[in-house]
Amino acid sequence: MAGLTDPDLLFAAEGRALSIARDLHAGIKDLPIISPHGHTDPRWYALNEPFPDPAQLLVVPDHYIFRMLFSQGVRLEDLGVPTLDGSPVETDPRAIWRRFAEHYYLFRGTPTRLWLDHVLEHLFGIEEPLNASTASRHYDTIAALLQRDDYRPRALFERFNIEVIATTEGALDDLQWHKTIRDSGWQGRVITAYRPDAVVDPDFEGFSANLDRLGEIAGCDTGTWAGYLDAHRQRRAFFKSFGATSSDHGHPTAETANLSDAAAEELFNRIRRGSDDERERKLFRAQMLTEMAKMSRDDGLVTQIHPGSWRNHSPGVFQKFGRDKGFDIPTRTDYAAALKPLLDCVGLERDLSIILFTLDETSYARELAPLAGVYPALKLGPAWWFHDSPEGMRRFREMTTETAGFYNTVGFNDDTRAFPSIPARHDVARRVDCAFLARLVAEHRLREDEAHELARELAYTLAKKAYRL
């Protein structure tokens, strides 16, 4: 029986470009995985307990899956997604899995289908398509394997050939699971990243209390501007002590500001008192992006900016289920004007690394590639989130290479909560890049030896360099 994935997946259909892509991929497919930004749970690696069941592993935590099913009328409760108030949801993992399998056809042609087929075949040895009639057999196969020691998180980490993985924790996190990992003596490299959204965004729930807590943890007076900034410095240093090489900022826009010290202090005082002026709250977020970049200049953390998502678009779903439930929607995003205050401040710094992401593909050729193609501090993050797909990755290369080249990009990162899909996501990215490079060689725009060198850079070296790993 043929497998679920084809060995020539995502390559040219025929001809020289197909042959070149095969050779390029063969040279890089077994390189270690650098996963410099993502959202896997450090608890998994700390406790190294068996994953509970196929549904909890592959369905319940994956917003790529349940947003599609929800769009077709499947209730989140019926997929086991927990409610904030504890109201009942489906708890039978077989029922959740069966519901998922019955609707698996919805993912035809999507990157989610590519990832899941890869996981089923290459991780669990399943070669029959998933559907209602095979659901029980596949469930039993996966459930049995998950009880084996070689399917525990640390064993999978090593099987996946992950050299380093970064999780993402909020500024108030005590990093206890990272401490457990470090103290265990296990050699797997799991690091953290500093995500301060809850204490830099006045619209974040509990913002005022979050600032109080920040002050308590850091031993700083977050009632003052100077104390507040020092609290960030203390927390960043704490995160660095657990391996952090980056900070991460999920702002609604890429807007930045560069106020004078006096103006910034005055703005902070108004925000701290609970200003409900939307312009002031927006300005504070903008100022804090610049402050974070200035701190990165001083402490060496890479600054990641992930703007342009209208998060929690449905208030009903947000109120019932909370954040990250599939209702984050891309918006139009300005970069050239929005980033100018930050760039005026630190954009020419050669030792600073600011990695820009976007959900607005129209900005690639118009703004992002020209910006990254001249400012030493800027690099372009890979196709992200809704564009983490073969088509999105191709468009990224086509729209950015002509202006920014390859070396102002940072390779690939999977940015995932779905741990088993990490090898699949990296393989898709490697295949797309190999196909793109093969086309350049076939069109006589790139030497074949250069393509082999670039394939390794894009799959491994650029991410390692960009994230200082």
Secondary structure, DSSP 8 states (H G I E B T S, - for coil): ---SS-TTTTS-SSHHHHHHHHHHHHHHTTS-EEE-S----HHHHHH------HHHHHTTT-HHHHHHHHHTT--SGGGT---TT-------HHHHHHHHHHTGGGGTTSHHHHHHHHIIIIIT---S--STTTHHHHHHHHHHHHTSGGGSHHHHHHHTTEEEEE--EETT---HHHHHHHHHT----EE--EE-HHHH-TTSTTHHHHHHHHHHHHTS-TTSHHHHHHHHHHHHHHHHTTT--EEEE--SS-------HHHHHHHHHHHHTT---HHHHHHHHHHHHHHHHHHHHHH--EEEE---EETT--HHHHHHH-SSSS--EE-----TTTTHHHHHHHTT-TT--EEE--S-TTHIIIIIHHHHTT-TTEEE--S-GGG-SHHHHHHHHHHHHHHHTTTTB-------S-GGGHHHHHHHHHHHHHHHHHHHHHTTSS-HHHHHHHHHIIIIIHHHHHTT-
